[in-house]
């Protein structure tokens, strides 16, 4: 499932605007491949991680079931 589809589904189902960095954070946590931007200054620094709780669990379920 694409990032755009996950963001649209999040807005529709749970009424929250999902950030793409949250999706990437959850993908990293699940061991799924995540592309690193070529202009990224520090390869190991994560600026915005996904907030713990309902949102993170919702994204995990979407990624596992897609």
C-alpha positions as CSV (number, residue, x, y, z in Angstrom):
1,X,0.0,0.0,0.0
2,X,1.3,3.4,-0.9
3,X,2.0,6.2,1.6
4,X,-0.8,8.3,-0.1
5,X,-3.3,5.6,0.3
6,X,-2.4,5.1,4.0
7,X,-2.7,8.8,4.6
8,X,-6.1,9.0,2.9
9,X,-7.3,5.9,4.8
10,X,-6.2,7.4,8.1
11,X,-8.1,10.6,7.5
12,X,-11.2,8.6,6.6
13,X,-11.1,5.9,9.2
14,X,-9.6,7.5,12.3
15,X,-9.9,11.2,11.5
16,X,-6.2,11.9,11.9
17,X,-3.8,13.3,9.3
18,X,-1.0,10.6,9.2
19,X,2.5,12.0,8.5
20,X,4.7,10.1,6.0
21,X,7.5,10.1,8.6
22,X,5.3,8.2,11.0
23,X,4.7,5.5,8.3
24,X,8.4,5.3,7.7
25,X,9.1,5.0,11.4
26,X,6.7,2.1,11.8
27,X,8.1,0.4,8.6
28,X,11.6,0.6,10.2
29,X,10.2,-0.9,13.4
30,X,8.6,-3.8,11.5
31,X,11.8,-4.4,9.5
32,X,10.3,-3.3,6.2
33,X,12.5,-1.5,3.6
34,X,12.5,2.3,3.8
35,X,14.3,4.5,1.3
36,X,16.7,7.1,2.7
37,X,16.6,10.5,1.0
38,X,19.8,11.4,-0.8
39,X,19.8,14.9,0.8
40,X,19.5,13.5,4.3
41,X,22.3,15.0,6.5
42,X,22.6,12.3,9.2
43,X,21.7,8.7,8.1
44,X,21.1,7.6,11.7
45,X,19.0,10.5,13.1
46,X,15.2,10.2,13.1
47,X,13.7,13.7,13.5
48,X,10.0,12.8,14.0
49,X,9.0,9.4,15.2
50,X,5.5,8.0,15.3
51,X,3.6,8.8,18.5
52,X,2.9,5.8,20.7
53,X,-0.6,4.6,21.1
54,X,-3.6,4.2,18.9
55,X,-2.1,5.8,15.8
56,X,1.0,3.6,15.8
57,X,-1.0,0.5,16.3
58,X,-3.4,1.5,13.5
59,X,-0.5,2.0,11.1
60,X,1.1,-1.3,12.1
61,X,-2.2,-3.1,11.4
62,X,-2.5,-1.5,8.0
63,X,1.1,-2.4,7.0
64,X,0.7,-6.0,8.2
65,X,-2.5,-6.6,6.4
66,X,-1.5,-5.0,3.1
